[in-house]
Amino acid sequence: MPHHFHEGERAVQRRAGVLGTADRVSGSIHPEIPPRAREFLLEQPFAVLASRDVGGRVWASIVYGAPGFLYAPSAGLLEIDAAPVAGDPLAQNLAVGAPIGALAIDLATRRRMRVNGRVERAASPIRVAVDECFANCPKYIQQRELVTEGRAVAPASIPHRATALSIGQQLRIARVDTFFIASAHDATGLDASHRGGALGFVQVLDERHIAWPDYTGNSMFQTLGNLATDPRAGLVLVDFATGDLLQLSGRARVDFDPARAALFSGAERVVDFEIDAVRETTGAVPLRSYEVEASPFNPS
């Protein structure tokens, strides 16, 4: 059965002039997890999860474990044998029947795969009934070899919470080359995706507003399509030198003005993000990487 894009995805595809291309690549979206994808999941040490809290805010979270913690016991199920990071909204957002999005990404090989569905079991191992599964191209992924070292924060640790960015957080965001984004659609659920670019590709406008360029991709526009119907989104930034996590929840708007896009090298559009909530957790993830090879697709 062919995949059918929702109205937000179709609207963005139409505006970008890629309806035909989107239809051709839609065959890569499967209603279950293919065998090779199940093998890929077993190899990964972390994943990004998209969830929504009781107030409707969307969050992007990191979960991690020894390879094998992501496991598909059947084509229609994904199990995640990991607990949320202490203080992460994910712990409260996991409820039977709730939508959830998952991104598994191998930074060393620049491969990535998304699995979206509904929570069947909220306790570890988290069980997800799969609605769709698809791979993405390697564009804009900075190559990192991850190793496990150090220890994650103690269970009693509490993340620092705020409604705006500190100066230190602004400086950190202005230097990133990678972040992950969660978005939502009322009918089709939640999705987690990757965004990358050259160092400094994210622009900090002030303590509550950031912006980033949107580059050419696979023409399906799952993230931008979701944002076209529901602006609520979540971002998570991982510092792979320290294990620190910075989570932002807010609202995103896509700016299609060509003049604005021309201010960003290689951009086709610009996404503006207004921050409603900030959570920063020190040493939350025990995964480390100290050498980075920039993606050859990064605009100069």
N, C-alpha and C positions, 0 to 999 in steps of 0.2 A: 504494500500500500504506500503510495507516495506521501511524503511529508507535506503538510499544509502549514504555511506561515500564518501567524496571526496578523490582525489589521495594522498593528504598529510596525511590524517588520515589513509588511507590504508597502506601507506609506513611505518608509525610509528607502527601501529598495527602489520604489518608483521615483522618488526625488533624486536619487543618485543615478538613475538611468540604468539599473542593473537587474531588472525583473527577469530577463531571459537567463542571465548568468546564475541568478539565485535559484531559478527553477532547475537548471542543469545540475548544480551542486547539492540540491536538496536530497538527492539520493544517498548522500553520505550520512544522513540522519536516520538512525535505526530505532525501532521501538523496544529494543533489548540490547544487551551487551554482547557483541560478537566475540568469538573465541580468542582472537589475538588481543582484543582489548582487555579481556579477562586476565591474560598473561601480563599485559602491561601494568595493570593495577597492582598485581602481586609484587612488582619490583620497586614501588614508590615508597619513600620515607615520609611524605607529607601530602596533604591535600588542602584545598581551599573549599570551605563550605559557605553557602549562602542561606541565610535564615531571616525570619521576620519576627519582631517582638510583639507583645500584646498591644503596644501603642501604634503598630503599623510601620515602625522604622525597620529598614533593611540593614543587615549587618553582613560583613565578610569576615570569616574566621579561619584560623589555621588549626588543623589537627595533625598529629604526627605519631609515628610508631616505627618499630622495626619493619623492614619489608615483609609484606604478607598481612599487614594490619588492614589493608584494603583488599577485600576478598569478595568475589562474586560466586556464591554457591550454586547459582543457576543464572541463566541468561536474563531473567527478570528481576534479580535481586542483587543488591550491593550491601555488604556488611563492612562497617567501619569500627574496628576494635581499638577505639581511642576515646579518651575523656576530653571534654573541652578544657582549654586553658583556664586556670583559676580566674574567676571574675569576668569571664567572657559571657556576653549575652546569650551565646549559643546554648549554654546549659539550660536556661529557662525557655528558650525558643523551641527546643526539641519536644514535640508532642505528637502522639499518634495521629496520623492524618494530615499533619502540617506539610506544606510544600518545602522542598529542600533542593538545592543545587550543589553539585560537587565538581571541582576541577582537579584532575590529577595531571601533574606536569613534571617532566624530567628535564631539569635545566641543563644537565650535561649533554643530552642528545637533542634538546630543543623539540621534544615531542610533547604533545598535550592532548587531553581527552576530557570531555564534559559528560557528566551523567546527571540527569535531572529526574526527580520523582517525588514520592511522598513517603513520609516517615511511617514505617510499620512497627518499629520498636525503638523507643527513645533511650533505653538503657544500653550501656555498652555490652556487646557490640551493637552499635546503632544499625538498624536494618532499614534499607530504602527499597521500596517497590519502584522499579524503573519505568519511567514514561518515555525517555529518549536518551540516546547515547550517540556521540559523534566526536570525531577528531578534528583538530584544527592544524593549519599550516605552521611552520616554524618561525614565521616572520616576527621580528622585534623581540625575540627571546635572547637575553644575554646569557652566554654559556657559563655555568658555574658547576664545579664539582663539589658536592655537599658531603661533609663528614659529620658524624655524631660525636660531639664532645661537650663537656660542661654538663650542667644540670639545669633543668627547668626550675622555675620559681616554686617555692613551697606551696602546698594547697591553701595555706592561710593567707597568702599574699593577695593584695587587693590592687587592681590597676588604678592609676591616677585618672580621675574623671574631670572633664571640663566641657564647656560649650563653645570654646574658641581655642585656637592654636597658640601655644606659647612661642616666644621668639626662637627657642631651640627647636621646636617642632617645625616651625616655618623653614628654618635653615635646613633641617633634615629633608623635608619634602622637596625643597629646591635643588637637592643634590641626587635625587633618586633616578634610577634607570629602569625600575620595575615596580609595579604594584598590581593588586588584584581587585576586581570590582564585582559586586553582587547587584543584581537587578531583579525586577519582578514584573509579572503580568497576572492579572486577576484570575484568568482562566487557565493559563498554561503553567503557572507556578514560578519558581525561582531559578536563577542561573548564576553561575560563577565563571568569571573570565579573567584573562591576563591582559595587561597593558604594559608596553615597554617602549623604550626609545633611548636616545643618547642621554648621557648625564645632563640633568637640568631640563629635561623635556617638559616637566610639570612646572607651571608658572604659579607662584604664590602671589595673589592680588592683595590680600590683607589677612587678618587673623581668622576670618570666617569664609573666605572665598579663594578657590584655586581654579585653575583651568589647564587643560592639556589638549594637544592636537590629536585628531583622529586620522589615522593613515589608511591607505588602501588595504583591504583585507580579503576575506573570502566571499564577500558580497551578500552574505546571509543577514547580517545586521541584527543578531539576536539581542545584543546589549542595547544598541541604540533604538531598536524596535521596542524593547521593553520600556525604555525611558520616554519614548514618544507617547506611551499610554499611561505610565506611572513614573513620575520623576524621582521617587524615593530610591535611594541606592546606598550601598555601603562600600567602603574601601578598606583594605588592609595593606600595610607596608611592613615588610620584614627586613630587619637589619641582620644580614647573615654574618656579620663580624661579631655581633654581640648577642644575638637572639632576641633583641627587643622587638616588640610589636606595637604598631600604631594603628588603631582602628578609628575610622571616621564614619559617621552616619549622617546623611543629609539628603539633599535633592539636587538632581542634575538636569541641565538643559542643554540641548544641542543647538549650536549656532551655525547655520548654514551659509552665512555671509562670506562670499569668496574673498572680500577684502580683509576680513578678520583672519581667515585661514592663511592668507598670504603672509601674515606676520610670523607664522610658524613654518619652518622649513619642512617641505614634504606633506603638509597637512591638506586634507580635503574638507575638513570641518573642524570645529573647536567645541569641546565640551566644558561647560561651566558648572562648577560644583559648589553649592552653599552648604556649609557645615552646621549641623544641629547638635551633634554630640561627639565627644572625643574620649577615647580610652587608650592609655599608654601603659604597657606592661613590660617591665624590665626583665630581661633574661628569660622570656617566656618559652622560647623554642631552643632545643639543644643542637640544632643544625647549624653548621658553620661553613663558610666559604671565604677564601681570602684572595682568590684570583678570579678575574672576570674577563671574558672575551666578548667584546661588543658584537651585537648582531650585525651581519653584513647588510641587512635591510634597513638599518637605522638611517634616516636622513642625516646628511652632514650638518 
